[in-house]
Amino acid sequence: MSPITISVVVFACVFGGGLLGIFLHSLLPKGHLDPDSKEAVRLGMGLVGTTLALVLGLLIASGKGFYDTQSSEVTQLAANVVLLDRVLLHFGPETKEIRELLRSSVASMVDVTWARDGSNDTHFAPFAANEGAVLGKIQQLSSHNDNQRFLQSQALSMAIQLG
């Protein structure tokens, strides 16, 4: 259902409830309309309103916590991709192909995750195919000194973490 339809249905229910209350007011016996009965209804409605506010506050806090967690995970993932790219850059010019493959993998992952056409089609197969290729190419690098061996091991561990 669309939000407009839901809003109209809720409005109709509330308005109908108000009209029903006005109609039932004339049918109630006088004993139900004394000040003590009205005060009991006010206290009951105050309790319902307070409980509703508490539940809505918890719902909003839960939603915000979920959003914050997802946001921090996406930020951390982006930082790890940039760090892997920098480690590969420092390894040497022979990592140019791996870096381009990493960039294309990330670009395809972004396109799949946040589709520009508004569709909800989220399938992550393109990234999984490139993930193995990136790992394989990092493993195939030939290290000429201790610095390159260290950078290669760091790049491997980062690529595995990203996977």
Number of C-alpha atoms within 10 A of each C-alpha: 5 6 8 9 10 11 11 11 12 12 12 12 12 12 12 12 12 12 12 11 12 11 11 10 13 9 9 10 9 9 9 11 11 10 10 11 12 12 11 11 12 12 12 12 12 12 12 12 12 12 12 12 12 12 12 12 12 12 12 12 12 12 12 12 12 11 12 12 12 12 12 11 12 12 12 13 14 14 12 16 18 14 14 22 21 13 20 22 16 13 20 12 10 12 18 14 12 20 20 13 17 22 15 14 19 18 13 16 19 13 13 19 14 14 13 10 8 7 9 11 11 12 10 12 11 13 20 12 11 17 19 14 15 22 18 13 14 19 13 10 15 11 14 8 8 9 11 18 15 14 19 21 13 15 22 19 14 18 19 13 10 14 12
